[in-house]
Amino acid sequence: MRFFKTLMLSALLGFLGGSAVRAQEAAIVDSSAADTLARINARTLPSASRIVLRWAPSNPASWFVAKRGGYRIERAVASEGVDPATANYVPLTTAPLAPWPLERFTEPMVQANNLLGVVGQALYANQFDADVGAGGGFAAALQKARDDERRAFFSLWAADMDSTAAEALAVRFVDDDVQPGQSYLYRITMAVPDSVIKVDTALVLETAYDPGPIGGPMDVIAEAGETSVELKWERVLNGQSFSGYWVERSSNGGATFQRINDIPIAGNFSKTGPFVMFTDSLVVPYTTYRYRVSGITFFGLLSEPTEVEAMPRDLTAPPPPIITAGENTTGTIVRIDFQVPWESAPEDLAGFHLGYSSSHSGPYSFDFNKLIDRNARQVTDSRANPNSFNYFVIASVDTAGNASSSLPMLIQVKDSIPPDPPTNFRVLSLDDSTGVVRFTWDNPKDADLYAYRVYRKWTSRDRWVLRNNELLTDSIYVDTLNLRTLTNEIRYQLVALDFNFNPSEPSEAFRIPLPDLIPPVSPVFTEAVPTDSSVSMAWSRSPSFDVVQQVLYRRLSTETGWAEIGRFDPLRDNFVDYDVQKLRTYEYTIQAVDSTGFHSNLAVPVKGRVYDTGVRPGVTGLVATADTSAGVVRLSWNYPSPEVGDYWFVVYRGMEGSEPARYRSTGQELTFDDRRVRFRNEEAYTYAVEVIYRNGGKSPLSDVVAVSYPRE
């Protein structure tokens, strides 16, 4: 049939979003797999006289099967205590509800309802088929899955937008046989055997009542530009109630409205922004437009419209003028000359406004009742203040009220008399720990006093250095000093400025005594040499002449705090630390202490790791005795000062004339009975003992002893 139009699908493709039923978001599965699990998602729309059911399969595979097998719709009267699983369900149709056959999609119906045509295409059109070549196999299966997905996507979206499309797809049913106030249980199942596809049953409970009118979309905003109006509304909030939207426009104050989108706006399509957007570009500037946005429910019903208003207008300001000169002519009067960056003035140029402020950054005061002629290039103003800064700007203004301003120009009232210098300096505070000093002075009595420049130097031989890059407008100055210096005072001098930046004579130098807070210089380590039993270190002593003591500290490398391990006279420059343990890394630092009790900074730490040679003490006094009555050889030995709990003894045995070989491990006992002996005449056993440590260390082999006895 010719009503399946490619043009219709291409127009829809850019607008299709997620259906409220969301079936097209499910993973594609092979419809022939018997163990595939799908579900039916269902909603209800109640009224006092009927209940409308809407549903959709959860994935394209189940959609593909359902379009052939259809659905069973059953109902049970709900009451308190009724179990939905065992309720008395009664079929609402004599046969499964199936999609319309091809012949029902007539040319006139499709021409009048494009969404109905989408459903017809999805169900029956061959144009969805794709040629995957003769290879078949996996490629063919994959293309088939994508084809089913597209068909399910388009048809379910169309069912969301139009009730007739939903009926044609067999995903809508109207139950007219209801009683007001009565609750009903509905069961929707797919009319296909489980061997084809396993689908969960949809169960919904609804009461017949009148829910009232459907409220329109919320938070609709209209933003007017110069040649367009942009409508936007909250996507997620409205998406809970609506699957699409229609937009209408009125240019006659709301007397009549005309729909301006050819297909519904699918609000759930874009998930990248918070708003659904629609732009109306067919507008005329300075015309007031009223817009109505209506939501389309998941049952194809229209909500009440939400109405907003907007007027496109000129938003482009004329180019800004350029101030070329400014002068204080007499008293508080200034003259300002300016140019314009055009050869011929814009048609909508209304004129100019002059703005004044005592600050470069504004705000600027404009006299909007006094419009400067559009042909003027000079203006005078009497707002200049001799005791303040005076900044002026010129703004171009068009007939729509758009304005653009020039850069500011500073014009000062003429004044050549400088202020007096400040006097009566006094210290407010001096923090010995931080070096922060605060001092103040008496301001000169000049009315146009504006700010100060602060200068500082350490000694009489130094030059005065400016301390404040930004002008100081207060009569308190805060400075941070390095108190670790050999000088015993700091000197300041101030210069006062008026609003014309006339400088005063420098003030008298103000001296601030400084405390003696110079700590000694830190010693510097020159070496740290570890052995298996000590760490030996050396350092260069502090060069400070007043050092009276040196304090040495130590810590393990895994620790954060330091522990003092020694105090030395100022001439000491080395130390050997024997109080160490093997295989541990130690850190050392040192500081100098002067006669006033000041400590230097801790020296840069050095590290020393005491290493382990692996050699442990050996046993002594090894004795071997043959006990002829018991038939054993008894060994005994001594082991002085062992490391507790991490060693054991190993007995070596051999025949006389050969080296003993490892024989038995004995634990930590100092004796051993060898019961596996067989003596022959004039033969003897030899023994030795070794100590093995769990950390890998071991002792040398003890002296070898021999024992023998004749056989009886």
Secondary structure, DSSP 8 states (H G I E B T S, - for coil): -TT--HHHHHHHHTT----TT-GGGS----TT-TT-EEEEEEEEEE-SS-EEEEEEESSHHHHHHHHHH-EEEEEEE--TT--TTTS--EESSSS-B----GGGS-HHHHHH-HHHHHHHHHHH-GGG-----S--HHHHHHHHHHHHHHHHHHHHHHHHH-HHHHHHTT-EEEE----TT-EEEEEEEESS-TTT-EEE-EEEEEE----------SS-EEEE-SS-EEEEEEHHHHHTT-SEEEEEEESSTTS--EE--SS-B-TTS--SSSEEEEEE----TT--EEEEEEEE-TTS-B---EEEEE-----------EEEEEEEEETTEEEEEEE-S-SS--TTEEEEEEEEESSTT---EE-TTS-B-TT--EEEE----TTS--EEEEEEEETTS-EEE---EE------------EEEEEEEE-TTT-EEEEEEE----TTEEEEEEEEESSTTS--EE--SS-B-SSEEEEE----SS-SEEEEEEEEEETT--B------EEEE----------EEEEEEE-SS-EEEEEE----TTEEEEEEEEEETT--S-EEEEEE-TT--EEEE----TT-EEEEEEEEEETTS-B------EEEE-----B----EEEEEEEETTTTEEEEEEE--S--TTSEEEEEEEEETTS--EEEEEEET-SEEEE------TT--EEEEEEEEETTS-B------EEE-----
